[in-house]
Amino acid sequence: MSTNPEVAQAQTITIKAPNLRLVAVRITGKTPYMQHRFSKKGEYMAKQQEGSTGRGKKQHAARNYPQDFADAQHVGSNGRCGIPAPAFRAAMISACRLVGFQMTKAKLSVFVENDDYCVKDGTPLVHLIAPDPEMSTMVVRNATGVIDIRARPLWRKWGADVRLTYDADQFTATDVINLLMRAGAQVGIGEGRPDSKQSAGMGYGMFFVEQEQAA
């Protein structure tokens, strides 16, 4: 091992501290926002514990659509419905494909600050600025191809105050706001969004970035 000071100096690596900053914006829905919280975890766990014998003998209870509607909502500790914070982050990361920015870098550079957590499953939430939702029932196909009817909450008018933490060595505040604008105009959030993995969506979950807020 060399003890030459010049060699030791040449091997020194300096890591810069993260330059994280915060920007807040108000968004307003352009198209309806539909939500579907996965609420059947307990049911699926029970089926797996029963095994194949249990599945063959079990009788199905009558479908309770109002309960499905309530279960599909993300509700915070104060009783307010919220939008999953990861939905905005995923939409912004997806929008990076439109501007040539590496999605892997965006995952490490943009974060959405949550206002609360869902009391049902702990999902980080951004407060939803909206009246009470209406119940939407639609015919859908499950992953197995079986037709099903789903009751989900739908907001025709909605908005939110979104707070974004970003790496200022990768993005400027204008970059981050413009990326959120692209997410709202071309990607969407929630059920039926254009960037849905299952389909081309219904054009739901689109939004405008109205104004920058005080962080």
N, CA, C and O of each residue as an XYZ file, in Angstrom:
860
protein
N       0.849     -1.198      0.000
C       0.000      0.000      0.000
C       0.883      1.246      0.000
O       1.802      1.357      0.811
N       0.607      2.175     -0.901
C       1.441      3.360     -1.033
C       1.135      4.353      0.075
O      -0.019      4.539      0.458
N       2.182      4.985      0.585
C       2.018      6.029      1.602
C       2.316      7.405      1.036
O       2.416      8.381      1.779
N       2.455      7.481     -0.260
C       2.734      8.750     -0.928
C       1.544      9.695     -0.764
O       0.446      9.333     -1.186
N       1.695     10.884     -0.178
C       0.586     11.831      0.031
C      -0.087     12.245     -1.273
O      -1.296     12.476     -1.309
N       0.708     12.338     -2.351
C       0.130     12.758     -3.619
C      -0.832     11.705     -4.151
O      -1.866     12.051     -4.721
N      -0.506     10.411     -3.973
C      -1.386      9.332     -4.414
C      -2.670      9.339     -3.601
O      -3.755      9.185     -4.162
N      -2.563      9.514     -2.288
C      -3.739      9.556     -1.424
C      -4.655     10.708     -1.805
O      -5.877     10.564     -1.807
N      -4.057     11.860     -2.128
C      -4.849     13.025     -2.509
C      -5.599     12.776     -3.804
O      -6.736     13.224     -3.949
N      -4.990     12.072     -4.746
C      -5.615     11.812     -6.042
C      -6.808     10.882     -5.911
O      -7.696     10.904     -6.763
N      -6.851     10.059     -4.855
C      -7.932      9.111     -4.672
C      -9.111      9.678     -3.878
O     -10.130      9.009     -3.704
N      -8.965     10.906     -3.402
C     -10.021     11.524     -2.604
C     -11.236     11.861     -3.483
O     -11.095     12.458     -4.551
N     -12.420     11.470     -3.018
C     -13.669     11.772     -3.740
C     -14.527     12.671     -2.855
O     -14.763     12.363     -1.686
N     -14.985     13.767     -3.410
C     -15.833     14.687     -2.670
C     -17.276     14.541     -3.139
O     -17.569     14.720     -4.321
N     -18.177     14.215     -2.212
C     -19.598     14.072     -2.531
C     -20.327     15.323     -2.065
O     -20.265     15.693     -0.892
N     -21.004     15.956     -2.978
C     -21.727     17.182     -2.668
C     -23.003     16.856     -1.900
O     -23.678     15.875     -2.209
N     -23.333     17.663     -0.910
C     -24.566     17.468     -0.145
C     -25.776     17.676     -1.053
O     -25.708     18.477     -1.985
N     -26.892     16.966     -0.798
C     -28.077     17.132     -1.647
C     -28.615     18.552     -1.570
O     -28.714     19.147     -0.497
N     -28.957     19.073     -2.734
C     -29.488     20.433     -2.848
C     -31.002     20.336     -3.079
O     -31.485     20.556     -4.190
N     -31.736     20.008     -2.023
C     -33.172     19.780     -2.131
C     -33.953     21.054     -1.842
O     -33.676     21.764     -0.875
N     -34.934     21.330     -2.694
C     -35.763     22.522     -2.534
C     -37.245     22.139     -2.657
O     -37.590     21.046     -3.108
N     -38.097     23.065     -2.245
C     -39.537     22.790     -2.205
C     -40.289     23.820     -3.030
O     -40.020     25.018     -2.948
N     -41.236     23.338     -3.829
C     -42.129     24.217     -4.568
C     -43.553     23.694     -4.395
O     -43.777     22.484     -4.394
N     -44.508     24.601     -4.250
C     -45.910     24.216     -4.049
C     -46.776     24.843     -5.122
O     -46.587     26.006     -5.479
N     -47.726     24.078     -5.638
C     -48.617     24.574     -6.692
C     -50.051     24.157     -6.401
O     -50.294     23.165     -5.713
N     -50.986     24.915     -6.925
C     -52.411     24.567     -6.872
C     -52.789     23.951     -8.232
O     -52.503     24.523     -9.283
N     -53.424     22.800     -8.192
C     -53.901     22.180     -9.423
C     -55.423     22.119     -9.408
O     -56.042     22.053     -8.346
N     -56.020     22.143    -10.600
C     -57.478     22.050    -10.750
C     -57.791     20.983    -11.788
O     -57.190     20.957    -12.862
N     -58.733     20.102    -11.464
C     -59.082     19.023    -12.376
C     -59.660     19.524    -13.687
O     -60.520     20.404    -13.700
N     -59.191     18.969    -14.772
C     -59.726     19.259    -16.110
C     -60.799     18.255    -16.470
O     -61.796     18.606    -17.101
N     -60.603     17.002    -16.072
C     -61.573     15.931    -16.299
C     -61.849     15.246    -14.958
O     -61.082     15.431    -14.013
N     -62.928     14.458    -14.853
C     -63.256     13.818    -13.572
C     -62.116     12.953    -13.037
O     -61.326     12.383    -13.790
N     -62.064     12.879    -11.716
C     -61.074     12.036    -11.044
C     -61.798     10.871    -10.385
O     -62.712     11.070     -9.585
N     -61.382      9.641    -10.729
C     -61.977      8.430    -10.164
C     -60.917      7.693     -9.356
O     -59.755      7.606     -9.753
N     -61.345      7.168     -8.217
C     -60.421      6.522     -7.292
C     -60.830      5.074     -7.058
O     -62.017      4.746     -7.074
N     -59.844      4.214     -6.840
C     -60.159      2.816     -6.530
C     -59.090      2.256     -5.595
O     -58.100      1.675     -6.041
N     -59.302      2.438     -4.307
C     -58.396      1.853     -3.326
C     -58.591      0.343     -3.289
O     -59.724     -0.136     -3.242
N     -57.495     -0.409     -3.309
C     -57.593     -1.867     -3.245
C     -58.031     -2.255     -1.838
O     -57.272     -2.102     -0.882
N     -59.259     -2.759     -1.713
C     -59.846     -2.989     -0.387
C     -60.102     -4.463     -0.094
O     -60.740     -4.777      0.911
N     -59.629     -5.366     -0.929
C     -59.949     -6.781     -0.765
C     -58.763     -7.601     -0.266
O     -58.723     -8.817     -0.450
N     -57.792     -6.929      0.370
C     -56.614     -7.638      0.857
C     -56.999     -8.748      1.834
O     -56.521     -9.877      1.718
N     -57.872     -8.421      2.804
C     -58.290     -9.417      3.789
C     -59.007    -10.587      3.150
O     -58.826    -11.734      3.558
N     -59.823    -10.297      2.145
C     -60.568    -11.354      1.453
C     -59.623    -12.299      0.719
O     -59.808    -13.515      0.760
N     -58.611    -11.747      0.048
C     -57.655    -12.569     -0.691
C     -56.787    -13.391      0.267
O     -56.454    -14.542     -0.016
N     -56.425    -12.782      1.407
C     -55.625    -13.523      2.379
C     -56.415    -14.710      2.934
O     -55.860    -15.790      3.134
N     -57.715    -14.506      3.181
C     -58.561    -15.581      3.701
C     -58.663    -16.721      2.687
O     -58.628    -17.894      3.061
N     -58.790    -16.373      1.400
C     -58.880    -17.389      0.359
C     -57.600    -18.219      0.288
O     -57.652    -19.438      0.122
N     -56.461    -17.557      0.414
C     -55.191    -18.271      0.339
C     -54.996    -19.183      1.544
O     -54.403    -20.256      1.428
N     -55.493    -18.759      2.691
C     -55.375    -19.579      3.885
C     -56.295    -20.796      3.835
O     -55.977    -21.843      4.398
N     -57.454    -20.653      3.149
C     -58.397    -21.766      3.030
C     -57.886    -22.846      2.090
O     -58.153    -24.031      2.289
N     -57.143    -22.427      1.056
C     -56.661    -23.385      0.073
C     -57.744    -23.743     -0.935
O     -58.820    -23.145     -0.928
N     -57.471    -24.705     -1.796
C     -58.394    -25.075     -2.864
C     -59.675    -25.699     -2.328
O     -60.740    -25.495     -2.911
N     -59.603    -26.451     -1.240
C     -60.806    -27.070     -0.679
C     -61.767    -26.016     -0.172
O     -62.972    -26.097     -0.409
N     -61.233    -25.026      0.527
C     -62.079    -23.977      1.062
C     -62.755    -23.185     -0.035
O     -63.920    -22.813      0.101
N     -62.043    -22.918     -1.124
C     -62.616    -22.139     -2.226
C     -63.805    -22.852     -2.860
O     -64.789    -22.213     -3.233
N     -63.717    -24.155     -2.978
C     -64.782    -24.902     -3.647
C     -66.072    -24.957     -2.863
O     -67.138    -25.145     -3.450
N     -66.008    -24.797     -1.551
C     -67.197    -24.938     -0.723
C     -67.773    -23.605     -0.251
O     -68.876    -23.569      0.294
N     -67.043    -22.514     -0.453
C     -67.482    -21.234      0.086
C     -68.645    -20.661     -0.696
O     -68.665    -20.707     -1.926
N     -69.630    -20.113      0.037
C     -70.753    -19.434     -0.583
C     -70.460    -17.938     -0.634
O     -69.942    -17.373      0.329
N     -70.790    -17.296     -1.752
C     -70.510    -15.880     -1.926
C     -71.652    -15.044     -1.346
O     -72.828    -15.321     -1.584
N     -71.279    -14.011     -0.576
C     -72.276    -13.109     -0.014
C     -72.786    -12.156     -1.095
O     -72.120    -11.939     -2.107
N     -73.968    -11.594     -0.870
C     -74.536    -10.642     -1.824
C     -73.640     -9.411     -1.921
O     -73.076     -8.970     -0.919
N     -73.512     -8.868     -3.099
C     -72.636     -7.714     -3.335
C     -73.250     -6.461     -2.717
O     -74.431     -6.174     -2.911
N     -72.439     -5.726     -1.975
C     -72.882     -4.495     -1.337
C     -72.171     -3.335     -2.034
O     -71.054     -2.980     -1.659
N     -72.807     -2.744     -3.042
C     -72.161     -1.709     -3.827
C     -71.892     -0.419     -3.045
O     -70.834      0.183     -3.229
N     -72.813      0.027     -2.180
C     -72.480      1.208     -1.360
C     -71.238      0.985     -0.491
O     -70.453      1.909     -0.277
N     -71.063     -0.237      0.005
C     -69.873     -0.531      0.810
C     -68.625     -0.547     -0.066
O     -67.569     -0.062      0.339
N     -68.753     -1.117     -1.287
C     -67.630     -1.097     -2.229
C     -67.209      0.347     -2.529
O     -66.022      0.663     -2.606
N     -68.208      1.207     -2.696
C     -67.974      2.627     -2.979
C     -67.210      3.286     -1.829
O     -66.258      4.034     -2.054
N     -67.636      3.002     -0.598
C     -66.962      3.579      0.573
C     -65.549      3.016      0.732
O     -64.619      3.757      1.051
N     -65.387      1.708      0.511
C     -64.089      1.067      0.668
C     -63.073      1.540     -0.365
O     -61.868      1.487     -0.119
N     -63.547      2.000     -1.513
C     -62.651      2.418     -2.594
C     -62.052      3.797     -2.359
O     -61.194      4.230     -3.129
N     -62.485      4.497     -1.311
C     -62.006      5.847     -1.037
C     -60.797      5.838     -0.097
O     -60.737      5.061      0.856
N     -59.843      6.717     -0.388
C     -58.719      6.941      0.512
C     -59.116      8.057      1.477
O     -59.282      9.206      1.067
N     -59.266      7.723      2.743
C     -59.722      8.685      3.748
C     -58.599      8.929      4.754
O     -57.999      7.985      5.269
N     -58.320     10.214      5.032
C     -57.275     10.575      5.970
C     -57.754     10.593      7.403
O     -58.916     10.299      7.681
N     -56.855     10.939      8.319
C     -57.153     10.908      9.745
C     -58.205     11.928     10.152
O     -58.867     11.766     11.177
N     -58.362     12.981      9.352
C     -59.354     14.008      9.654
C     -60.687     13.763      8.943
O     -61.577     14.613      8.978
N     -60.821     12.612      8.306
C     -62.061     12.280      7.612
C     -62.139     12.787      6.192
O     -63.112     12.508      5.492
N     -61.126     13.535      5.743
C     -61.120     14.062      4.376
C     -60.561     13.023      3.411
O     -59.633     12.284      3.741
N     -61.136     12.979      2.225
C     -60.590     12.105      1.180
C     -59.320     12.733      0.615
O     -59.185     13.955      0.559
N     -58.403     11.885      0.204
C     -57.162     12.374     -0.363
C     -56.766     11.603     -1.604
O     -57.281     10.518     -1.876
N     -55.845     12.180     -2.347
C     -55.275     11.543     -3.535
C     -53.946     10.921     -3.134
O     -53.135     11.597     -2.501
N     -53.688      9.663     -3.476
C     -52.391      9.074     -3.148
C     -51.232      9.921     -3.684
O     -51.150     10.176     -4.886
N     -50.347     10.352     -2.797
C     -49.207     11.164     -3.220
C     -48.354     10.456     -4.273
O     -47.857     11.116     -5.185
N     -48.164      9.123     -4.181
C     -47.361      8.449     -5.208
C     -47.939      8.563     -6.617
O     -47.211      8.395     -7.595
N     -49.255      8.849     -6.733
C     -49.859      8.967     -8.067
C     -49.269     10.143     -8.829
O     -49.016     10.044    -10.030
N     -49.051     11.253     -8.139
C     -48.462     12.427     -8.798
C     -47.004     12.149     -9.174
O     -46.558     12.507    -10.263
N     -46.277     11.516     -8.271
C     -44.868     11.228     -8.541
C     -44.727     10.263     -9.714
O     -43.875     10.454    -10.582
N     -45.567      9.224     -9.737
C     -45.521      8.263    -10.846
C     -45.855      8.943    -12.167
O     -45.252      8.642    -13.197
N     -46.821      9.865    -12.134
C     -47.211     10.568    -13.363
C     -46.075     11.447    -13.871
O     -45.832     11.518    -15.076
N     -45.381     12.114    -12.958
C     -44.268     12.971    -13.368
C     -43.099     12.143    -13.913
O     -42.467     12.523    -14.899
N     -42.824     11.022    -13.271
C     -41.762     10.146    -13.761
C     -42.108      9.614    -15.146
O     -41.247      9.540    -16.023
N     -43.379      9.243    -15.341
C     -43.810      8.758    -16.652
C     -43.683      9.855    -17.706
O     -43.325      9.576    -18.850
N     -43.975     11.103    -17.328
C     -43.904     12.224    -18.274
C     -42.475     12.510    -18.725
O     -42.271     13.172    -19.743
N     -41.485     12.019    -17.983
C     -40.085     12.216    -18.385
C     -39.803     11.616    -19.756
O     -38.900     12.068    -20.459
N     -40.572     10.599    -20.138
C     -40.380      9.974    -21.447
C     -40.653     10.963    -22.577
O     -40.132     10.805    -23.681
N     -41.465     11.980    -22.303
C     -41.836     12.952    -23.333
C     -40.768     14.017    -23.550
O     -40.736     14.670    -24.594
N     -39.895     14.190    -22.564
C     -38.916     15.277    -22.646
C     -37.478     14.776    -22.658
O     -36.542     15.575    -22.612
N     -37.294     13.452    -22.718
C     -35.955     12.896    -22.840
C     -35.153     12.878    -21.560
O     -33.937     12.692    -21.606
N     -35.801     13.067    -20.400
C     -35.082     12.996    -19.142
C     -35.130     11.566    -18.619
O     -36.164     10.906    -18.725
N     -34.032     11.081    -18.059
C     -33.957      9.701    -17.604
C     -34.919      9.464    -16.437
O     -34.855     10.154    -15.419
N     -35.809      8.483    -16.597
C     -36.780      8.169    -15.556
C     -36.094      7.690    -14.281
O     -36.572      7.952    -13.177
N     -34.969      6.986    -14.435
C     -34.256      6.492    -13.259
C     -33.712      7.651    -12.420
O     -33.680      7.566    -11.192
N     -33.281      8.740    -13.084
C     -32.813      9.914    -12.353
C     -33.983     10.655    -11.713
O     -33.864     11.179    -10.606
N     -35.107     10.696    -12.413
C     -36.288     11.383    -11.879
C     -36.776     10.709    -10.596
O     -37.266     11.378     -9.687
N     -36.640      9.385    -10.525
C     -37.058      8.662     -9.322
C     -36.272      9.113     -8.098
O     -36.763      9.025     -6.972
N     -35.059      9.594     -8.318
C     -34.194     10.028     -7.219
C     -34.199     11.540     -7.041
O     -33.518     12.068     -6.162
N     -34.976     12.247     -7.886
C     -34.864     13.708     -7.903
C     -36.157     14.448     -7.601
O     -36.115     15.636     -7.283
N     -37.312     13.780     -7.690
C     -38.596     14.444     -7.479
C     -39.427     13.650     -6.475
O     -39.578     12.434     -6.598
N     -39.960     14.352     -5.484
C     -40.744     13.704     -4.435
C     -41.980     14.550     -4.135
O     -41.939     15.777     -4.226
N     -43.068     13.891     -3.780
C     -44.322     14.584     -3.460
C     -44.545     14.496     -1.953
O     -44.599     13.403     -1.389
N     -44.674     15.649     -1.311
C     -44.902     15.700      0.128
C     -46.370     15.385      0.429
O     -47.267     15.948     -0.198
N     -46.608     14.506      1.369
C     -47.991     14.150      1.709
C     -48.515     15.026      2.846
O     -47.749     15.538      3.662
N     -49.854     15.188      2.879
C     -50.527     15.953      3.927
C     -51.031     15.053      5.049
O     -51.227     15.510      6.175
N     -51.239     13.784      4.744
C     -51.852     12.869      5.707
C     -51.580     11.447      5.240
O     -50.901     11.228      4.237
N     -52.124     10.480      5.986
C     -52.041      9.072      5.603
C     -53.441      8.464      5.631
O     -54.269      8.833      6.464
N     -53.698      7.538      4.721
C     -54.988      6.852      4.688
C     -55.135      6.005      5.959
O     -54.247      5.226      6.304
N     -56.268      6.172      6.646
C     -56.484      5.424      7.892
C     -56.729      3.945      7.621
O     -56.643      3.129      8.538
N     -57.030      3.590      6.383
C     -57.342      2.204      6.042
C     -56.101      1.386      5.712
O     -56.015      0.214      6.078
N     -55.136      1.997      5.020
C     -53.973      1.212      4.599
C     -52.645      1.958      4.698
O     -51.608      1.417      4.312
N     -52.658      3.198      5.213
C     -51.415      3.932      5.410
C     -50.842      4.615      4.187
O     -49.721      5.120      4.243
N     -51.572      4.649      3.085
C     -51.087      5.313      1.874
C     -50.883      6.810      2.123
O     -51.779      7.456      2.667
N     -49.735      7.382      1.742
C     -49.540      8.835      1.876
C     -50.534      9.584      0.982
O     -50.729      9.218     -0.177
N     -51.155     10.624      1.522
C     -52.212     11.324      0.800
C     -51.932     12.815      0.659
O     -51.317     13.440      1.522
N     -52.407     13.368     -0.465
C     -52.490     14.807     -0.672
C     -53.965     15.172     -0.524
O     -54.821     14.548     -1.151
N     -54.269     16.169      0.293
C     -55.666     16.527      0.527
C     -56.393     16.861     -0.778
O     -55.887     17.608     -1.615
N     -57.562     16.301     -0.926
C     -58.398     16.555     -2.096
C     -59.301     17.744     -1.803
O     -60.014     17.754     -0.799
N     -59.274     18.733     -2.667
C     -60.153     19.897     -2.534
C     -61.344     19.651     -3.446
O     -61.267     19.885     -4.652
N     -62.449     19.179     -2.870
C     -63.588     18.764     -3.684
C     -64.798     18.515     -2.792
O     -64.647     18.304     -1.588
N     -65.999     18.536     -3.374
C     -67.195     18.142     -2.622
C     -67.217     16.623     -2.460
O     -66.317     15.928     -2.932
N     -68.245     16.120     -1.794
C     -68.367     14.670     -1.635
C     -68.484     13.997     -3.002
O     -69.090     14.560     -3.914
N     -67.914     12.804     -3.156
C     -67.948     12.130     -4.462
C     -69.309     11.509     -4.756
O     -70.109     11.262     -3.853
N     -69.546     11.267     -6.028
C     -70.714     10.497     -6.438
C     -70.286      9.052     -6.677
O     -69.112      8.784     -6.936
N     -71.228      8.128     -6.590
C     -70.900      6.724     -6.818
C     -71.029      6.401     -8.304
O     -72.093      6.574     -8.900
N     -69.948      5.938     -8.881
C     -69.939      5.538    -10.290
C     -69.909      4.017    -10.364
O     -69.055      3.383     -9.745
N     -70.825      3.430    -11.110
C     -70.824      1.979    -11.329
C     -70.564      1.719    -12.808
O     -71.265      2.242    -13.674
N     -69.556      0.914    -13.084
C     -69.169      0.623    -14.462
C     -68.883     -0.863    -14.625
O     -68.427     -1.534    -13.699
N     -69.159     -1.349    -15.809
C     -68.839     -2.731    -16.159
C     -67.374     -2.789    -16.591
O     -66.948     -2.035    -17.466
N     -66.613     -3.682    -15.973
C     -65.183     -3.827    -16.289
C     -64.859     -5.312    -16.446
O     -65.688     -6.173    -16.151
N     -63.659     -5.596    -16.909
C     -63.172     -6.976    -16.982
C     -62.001     -7.133    -16.021
O     -61.071     -6.326    -16.027
N     -62.051     -8.162    -15.206
C     -60.948     -8.444    -14.306
C     -59.754     -8.966    -15.098
O     -59.846     -9.179    -16.307
N     -58.642     -9.168    -14.414
C     -57.429     -9.661    -15.071
C     -57.652    -11.017    -15.728
O     -56.978    -11.354    -16.702
N     -58.597    -11.797    -15.200
C     -58.898    -13.115    -15.762
C     -59.852    -13.038    -16.948
O     -60.123    -14.051    -17.592
N     -60.365    -11.835    -17.242
C     -61.307    -11.670    -18.336
C     -62.757    -11.748    -17.916
O     -63.654    -11.565    -18.739
N     -63.000    -12.020    -16.635
C     -64.365    -12.121    -16.129
C     -64.978    -10.732    -15.992
O     -64.335     -9.810    -15.492
N     -66.231    -10.587    -16.440
C     -66.920     -9.306    -16.346
C     -67.315     -9.034    -14.894
O     -67.786     -9.927    -14.190
N     -67.120     -7.806    -14.466
C     -67.439     -7.409    -13.098
C     -68.049     -6.013    -13.138
O     -67.854     -5.275    -14.103
N     -68.785     -5.651    -12.095
C     -69.319     -4.303    -11.942
C     -68.637     -3.678    -10.735
O     -68.664     -4.240     -9.640
N     -68.025     -2.514    -10.936
C     -67.308     -1.855     -9.864
C     -67.975     -0.533     -9.500
O     -68.368      0.251    -10.364
N     -68.086     -0.318     -8.203
C     -68.620      0.945     -7.683
C     -67.454      1.737     -7.111
O     -66.799      1.302     -6.164
N     -67.201      2.909     -7.696
C     -66.049      3.696     -7.301
C     -66.430      5.163     -7.123
O     -67.380      5.632     -7.751
N     -65.703      5.894     -6.276
C     -65.985      7.316     -6.097
C     -65.512      8.130     -7.300
O     -64.446      7.874     -7.860
N     -66.316      9.106     -7.683
C     -66.003      9.956     -8.832
C     -66.220     11.413     -8.436
O     -67.277     11.783     -7.926
N     -65.209     12.223     -8.678
C     -65.312     13.664     -8.456
C     -65.275     14.359     -9.813
O     -64.310     14.208    -10.562
N     -66.306     15.109    -10.128
C     -66.332     15.842    -11.405
C     -65.577     17.169    -11.297
O     -64.977     17.632    -12.268
N     -65.611     17.767    -10.125
C     -64.854     18.993     -9.863
C     -63.912     18.713     -8.693
O     -64.345     18.269     -7.630
N     -62.651     18.971     -8.894
C     -61.672     18.656     -7.858
C     -60.387     19.465     -8.049
O     -60.150     20.051     -9.105
N     -59.581     19.478     -7.015
C     -58.296     20.156     -7.070
C     -57.449     19.722     -5.883
O     -57.873     18.903     -5.068
N     -56.251     20.278     -5.794
C     -55.359     19.941     -4.693
C     -54.199     20.930     -4.661
O     -53.853     21.539     -5.673
N     -53.611     21.077     -3.489
C     -52.364     21.822     -3.345
C     -51.244     20.793     -3.236
O     -51.181     20.031     -2.271
N     -50.371     20.778     -4.225
C     -49.322     19.762     -4.318
C     -47.971     20.394     -3.992
O     -47.581     21.393     -4.596
N     -47.260     19.798     -3.027
C     -45.934     20.272     -2.629
C     -44.878     19.280     -3.138
O     -44.933     18.083     -2.856
N     -43.934     19.812     -3.883
C     -42.914     18.984     -4.530
C     -41.532     19.314     -3.995
O     -41.115     20.472     -4.000
N     -40.829     18.300     -3.536
C     -39.421     18.451     -3.180
C     -38.595     17.935     -4.358
O     -38.862     16.858     -4.891
N     -37.585     18.718     -4.757
C     -36.810     18.325     -5.936
C     -35.322     18.600     -5.723
O     -34.932     19.438     -4.910
N     -34.523     17.881     -6.465
C     -33.071     18.045     -6.456
C     -32.727     19.194     -7.399
O     -32.848     19.067     -8.618
N     -32.302     20.299     -6.831
C     -32.028     21.488     -7.638
C     -30.779     21.349     -8.499
O     -30.526     22.197     -9.355
N     -29.991     20.291     -8.285
C     -28.856     20.029     -9.169
C     -29.298     19.292    -10.431
O     -28.541     19.196    -11.397
N     -30.528     18.773    -10.417
C     -31.067     18.063    -11.573
C     -32.155     18.881    -12.282
O     -32.259     18.858    -13.508
N     -32.960     19.602    -11.500
C     -34.088     20.360    -12.036
C     -34.080     21.782    -11.504
O     -33.524     22.050    -10.439
N     -34.699     22.695    -12.247
C     -35.051     24.005    -11.715
C     -36.509     23.940    -11.269
O     -37.215     22.987    -11.599
N     -36.964     24.940    -10.525
C     -38.364     24.985    -10.105
C     -39.274     25.008    -11.320
O     -40.333     24.379    -11.320
N     -38.866     25.731    -12.358
C     -39.663     25.793    -13.592
C     -39.743     24.426    -14.253
O     -40.798     24.042    -14.759
N     -38.631     23.686    -14.252
C     -38.632     22.324    -14.802
C     -39.664     21.456    -14.095
O     -40.440     20.750    -14.740
N     -39.667     21.511    -12.773
C     -40.554     20.663    -11.979
C     -42.016     21.016    -12.241
O     -42.852     20.127    -12.403
N     -42.323     22.308    -12.282
C     -43.700     22.735    -12.538
C     -44.128     22.325    -13.941
O     -45.251     21.862    -14.141
N     -43.232     22.495    -14.913
C     -43.565     22.104    -16.289
C     -43.762     20.589    -16.403
O     -44.604     20.126    -17.173
N     -42.988     19.825    -15.640
C     -43.138     18.373    -15.658
C     -44.494     17.979    -15.056
O     -45.155     17.065    -15.547
N     -44.896     18.671    -14.000
C     -46.218     18.414    -13.422
C     -47.322     18.816    -14.405
O     -48.359     18.157    -14.481
N     -47.100     19.885    -15.148
C     -48.079     20.305    -16.165
C     -48.241     19.216    -17.231
O     -49.357     18.914    -17.654
N     -47.123     18.635    -17.658
C     -47.189     17.546    -18.641
C     -47.899     16.327    -18.057
O     -48.661     15.654    -18.751
N     -47.646     16.046    -16.774
C     -48.331     14.930    -16.132
C     -49.839     15.157    -16.143
O     -50.608     14.222    -16.370
N     -50.261     16.388    -15.899
C     -51.683     16.693    -15.885
C     -52.310     16.711    -17.255
O     -53.484     16.373    -17.403
N     -51.544     17.103    -18.272
C     -52.085     17.246    -19.627
C     -51.969     15.985    -20.464
O     -52.715     15.817    -21.429
N     -51.024     15.073    -20.105
C     -50.745     13.939    -20.986
C     -50.708     12.571    -20.300
O     -50.753     11.544    -20.977
N     -50.628     12.545    -18.977
C     -50.514     11.271    -18.257
C     -51.759     10.985    -17.420
O     -52.405      9.950    -17.584
N     -52.088     11.913    -16.522
C     -53.262     11.758    -15.671
C     -52.990     10.927    -14.427
O     -51.948     10.281    -14.308
N     -53.955     10.955    -13.491
C     -53.875     10.172    -12.262
C     -55.197      9.451    -12.037
O     -56.226      9.847    -12.584
N     -55.170      8.403    -11.238
C     -56.390      7.699    -10.879
C     -56.859      6.710    -11.934
O     -56.147      6.407    -12.891
N     -58.084      6.213    -11.733
C     -58.673      5.247    -12.647
C     -59.068      5.921    -13.959
O     -59.518      7.066    -13.960
N     -58.900      5.215    -15.066
C     -59.307      5.731    -16.368
C     -58.389      6.783    -16.944
O     -58.764      7.473    -17.893
N     -57.185      6.926    -16.393
C     -56.237      7.922    -16.902
C     -55.673      7.465    -18.247
O     -55.632      6.264    -18.516
N     -55.240      8.397    -19.095
C     -54.698      8.023    -20.405
C     -53.496      7.093    -20.330
O     -53.297      6.267    -21.221
N     -52.686      7.218    -19.270
C     -51.463      6.420    -19.162
C     -51.684      5.124    -18.379
O     -50.735      4.551    -17.845
N     -52.933      4.663    -18.311
C     -53.246      3.432    -17.594
C     -52.502      2.250    -18.204
O     -52.393      2.144    -19.426
N     -51.984      1.350    -17.342
C     -51.264      0.179    -17.827
C     -52.197     -0.846    -18.461
O     -51.777     -1.635    -19.308
N     -53.474     -0.834    -18.047
C     -54.419     -1.831    -18.539
C     -55.096     -1.434    -19.851
O     -55.548     -2.305    -20.595
N     -55.173     -0.137    -20.146
C     -55.897      0.297    -21.343
C     -55.423      1.690    -21.735
O     -54.479      2.228    -21.156
N     -56.099      2.265    -22.735
C     -55.811      3.644    -23.132
C     -56.577      4.640    -22.270
O     -56.478      5.850    -22.471
N     -57.344      4.121    -21.302
C     -58.043      4.992    -20.364
C     -59.288      5.634    -20.937
O     -59.699      5.355    -22.063
N     -59.880      6.505    -20.128
C     -61.100      7.216    -20.497
C     -60.886      8.734    -20.505
O     -61.837      9.503    -20.644
N     -59.647      9.144    -20.358
C     -59.371     10.579    -20.299
C     -59.618     11.179    -18.930
O     -59.663     12.402    -18.791
N     -59.779     10.336    -17.910
C     -60.008     10.820    -16.553
C     -58.675     11.240    -15.903
O     -57.593     10.883    -16.371
N     -58.796     12.008    -14.810
C     -57.632     12.352    -14.003
C     -56.692     13.382    -14.603
O     -55.535     13.470    -14.191
N     -57.166     14.167    -15.574
C     -56.337     15.218    -16.154
C     -56.503     16.491    -15.333
O     -57.554     16.712    -14.731
N     -55.466     17.328    -15.306
C     -55.549     18.537    -14.491
C     -54.679     19.663    -15.045
O     -53.753     19.438    -15.824
N     -55.015     20.899    -14.608
C     -54.231     22.086    -14.926
C     -53.382     22.469    -13.709
O     -53.786     22.232    -12.571
N     -52.222     23.052    -13.946
C     -51.458     23.695    -12.885
C     -51.837     25.166    -12.915
O     -51.495     25.884    -13.854
N     -52.546     25.611    -11.882
C     -53.110     26.952    -11.875
C     -52.108     28.017    -11.440
O     -51.937     29.028    -12.121
N     -51.447     27.790    -10.306
C     -50.570     28.834     -9.774
C     -49.588     28.248     -8.774
O     -49.834     27.211     -8.158
N     -48.480     28.939     -8.634
C     -47.509     28.537     -7.615
C     -47.944     29.072     -6.272
O     -48.380     30.219     -6.163
N     -47.828     28.247     -5.250
C     -48.245     28.607     -3.902
C     -47.014     28.893     -3.039
O     -45.891     28.553     -3.410
N     -47.237     29.508     -1.907
C     -46.164     29.691     -0.941
C     -45.872     28.352     -0.284
O     -46.778     27.745      0.287
N     -44.641     27.875     -0.348
C     -44.277     26.585      0.208
C     -44.218     26.628      1.730
O     -43.924     25.616      2.366
